Every structure is written in C-alpha cells, then in structure tokens.
C-alpha cells in the first residue's frame, strides 16, 4: 500500500511519458498507443543465426550468414531499430533516461528465452574507458544486470575489455565497421578461468551489421568459451 501510494505521488509530480515520443501515458514504462502500434517487433520467421526477420515463412539462415558465418551461434533482438525505437535507445544510451529499463529488460528476456536457458553467464559489450568516463555508465551493462536479476544468471560485467578506442559504429559502412573493431576486444585476465568451456550470452543495446558482437564473440571463443549467443534490444534491418 505504501509503495503504491508513493508511486501515485511520483506519477503526479513526474507524469509517466512514452519512452519514444514523450507523450503522457497511463503508467511508467508504457508506450503510447501510437508508438506501440508502430513498433516493429521481431519474431518468427527469422534467420536461425543472426535473427534478422524474414519477409516470408522460411526456415534456415540468411544469405549473409551462409556466406560468412559469424563467430556467435545465435543472435536475437526485441525490435527493429527505426524512427520509433531510436529515441528510446538514444535516451537510454546518451541522456541518462532509464525510466524504461525494466520494461526493456523484460522484453529482452521474452525474446531471448531459449538463449538465457542455455547460457552459463551474461556478458555485456564493453565501452572504452574514455567513453565510459564521458557517458558515466555502460548501457549494455545496465541491460545485462537487469537480465541477470530477472533470470538469476550470473553477470560478468568486466569479462570483456576494449584494447583500444574505436570510432562510433553507427557512422561507418560495413567494411569500415569490421576493420574498426577487429582485434579491439579481449577477455580480462581475471575472467579467463570463468569463461573456459562456458556458454556465454553477450548483451548489447543495438546490433547493426553485427561487427561489434562478432568481434566480442571471437575474443570469448579464443579465450576458451564453448559457445557465444547474442541478445540485443534492437537491431537494424534493411527494408
């Protein structure tokens, strides 16, 4: 009762807003009806490897995964990264707006049920220390901590480290992205014994070409991990 009353007072002082368009909504973490209707959620049919949605009901892998198989085994994402989802991702990533974090984690847990059930540990994609100092937090780590709390899987937030700073991937073409993150990650010495022969779930906020998570997966597998899967809040899709 006290908690409900406190929540009501907070809603009066700080009315809940849609995480995408900031219009008033009935409850914290809710999308407005218009944005929720326009969200492009990802589900079957999809590529069995990278998780990119298929336009027709077919099974198997997409041409890219067949031609150049990634280091990770499976990748799943909640929604398509577009004009509707981009504001909520950007707010989480750059503007310290964590209001929808619990909802996003719940959505990720639903999208990655199988991956979570198979995993031994959750590992977030790391930030370079300079970017972490400027941003004050790692949004992928926030999502990883939330998934750990909801699934009871241990989270290893410092298992991966960046060996050098990289340019923001969003501004680069695919070939540039691959070159940008090549060899940019390694497993921390303290984490080496823990990842040996383990099934790792790698967590990121947005997957674009998959270059970053692929580089992270290569580092984990090189360090002795048995398998690496990927779970993200959003991913880009070519229309």
N, C-alpha and C positions, 0 to 999 in steps of 0.2 A: 504493500500500500504506500509506504513512504517513498519507495523508488518510483512508483507510478506518479505520485504527486510531484516529485522532483522533476520527472520527465515532462510533465504537463507545464510546469513553471518555465522550464528551459524552452519548450516549444513556443510559449508566449513571448519570452524575451528574445529568442532567436528562432523565428519561424522556419520549419524544415523547408529545404529547397531541393528541386530536382538537380541531381549532380551533373546533368548535361546542360540544361538551359537556364537553371537557377529560378525557374518559376516556383511559386508556392505549391507544396504538396501536403497531403494529409499526415504523413508520418516520415520520420527520419529514415534516410537511405532509399526512399521510394523515388522512382522516376515519375514524371508527369505522364499522363495518358498518351500525349502526342509522341514524346520521345520513346516511351516504352514500345509503342506500336511500330516505330521506325527502327528500333534496334534490330540488327541483323545477327541473330543468334546462330551459332554454328552447331550443326548436328549431322546425323547420317542423312544422305551418303557423303562420305569424305575419304580422302586418301588414308589408307591404313598406316602410312608412315608419318608424313608431315601434318596430317589433319586438315589440309585445305579442302573446303567444301566442293563437292561435285555438283554440276548442274543437273545431272540425270542419275538415276539409281543404278550405280555400278559398284562393283567391289574391286579391290586391288589398290595399286599405287598410282600416283600421278606420273606423267612423263618425266618430270624433273627428278623424282626420287628413284625411278627406274634407271635413268641415265647416270645420275650422280648420287648414289645413296649417301645420306648424311651419316654422321657418326652416331647420332642418337637413334634409338629404335622407334619411338613413337612420340608424336607431339600433338597436344590437344589445346584448344583455345575456347574461351567462352563466346566471344563475339567478333565480328568483323570490325577492324579499325577504320572508321569513316567519319564523316562530319558530325554524326550523332554521338559516337563513342569517344571521339578525340578529345572533346572538352573535359570529360570526366577523367580520362587518363592523364591529360596535361595538368589538371587540378591536383591530382594525386602526386604527380611527378615533380611539378615545379612550384606549386602555390601553397603547399602545406595544408591542403584541404583533404582531411582524412575522414570526413563525415560518412562517406560510402564504403569505407574499407571493409567493414564487417559484411556488408552485402556482397561486395566483390569477391571476398574470400569464399562465401557460401556458394556463389555461382561457380567459382573455380573448382570447389570441391565436388559439385554435381557434375561438371564437365569432365573432371579427371578421376572419377570414382575408381575405375579399373587401375589407373596408374598409381593412385595412392595405395590401393590394396596390395599392389605388387612391390612397393618401394620399401627400402630399409631406412633411408634418410632423405630429408628435404634439404636442398642446397640452393640458395639464391644466386643469381648472376651478380657479380660484384661490381662496384664502382671503383674507379681510380681514386686514390686518397685525396687528390686535389679537388675532384668533382664532388666527392663526399663531403669535404670540408666546406665547399661553397654551398651545396644543397642542404647540408646538415643531416640528411638521412638517405638511406637507400630504399627506394620504393619497392624494389623486388624483394628486399629483406622483410619489409612490412607484410607483404603478401605471404611470404614463406613462413613468418612467425604465426600469422593468422591460420594458415593451413595446418601448421604443427599443432596449434591449440585445438582446432576442430577435429583433427584426425588422430591425435595422440602420437603422431610420428615425430621422432627427434629431428630437430633442425640444426644444421651445421652452418651457421651464418658466415664463418670465416674460413670455410674449407677451400674456397677458390679465391685467388688474388690476381689482380692485374699486374703484369710485369712491366707495363709501360702505359702511358696515356694514349688514348685513341680518339680520333675525331668522331663527332656525333654521327651515328649511322644513318639517321633519317635523311641526311643531306647528300648521301652518296649513292651511286649506281651499284648494281650487284657486284661487278668485278672489283670496284673500289672497296666495297664492304668486306669482301673476302680478304683482300690484301690488308685492309685496315686492322682486322682483328687476328690475323694469322700469328700464332705464337704469342698472343697477348695475355694468355691466362696460364696459370699453373696451380697445382694443388699445394696448399701450405704444408710445410714440413710436419707440423703438429697433427695435421689431418690425414697424413698418408696411411697410418695403420688403420684408421677407421673406415676408409673407403675401399680397402682391399676386398675384392670379391663381393662387393655390395651392389645392390640395385639402387641407383640414385635417381631421385626426382628433382630435376632442375627447374627453378621457377623464375619467370621473367614477367614484366608487365606487358610488353608488346613484342611480337615476333614479326619481322618484316620479311627479309629474304631468308632468315634463319641462320645467317652467317655467324652472329654472336653466340647463339646457343650451340651451334655446331662446333665452334672453336672451344667452348667450355666443355662440351661432351668429349672432344678429343683429349683435352687435358685430363679429365677424370678417368677416361679409359686408359690413357698412358700411365696413369698412377696406379692402375690395378682394379678400377671399378669393373664390375661384371656387366652392367647394363646401365644406360642413361636414357630416361624419358624426359619430356619437356611439358610443362604446364604453364600457360600464359593467360592473362586476362583478355587480350585482344591480339589479332593478327591482321596484317594487310592481305587483301585479296584482289587480284587483277580482275576487273569486270570484263 
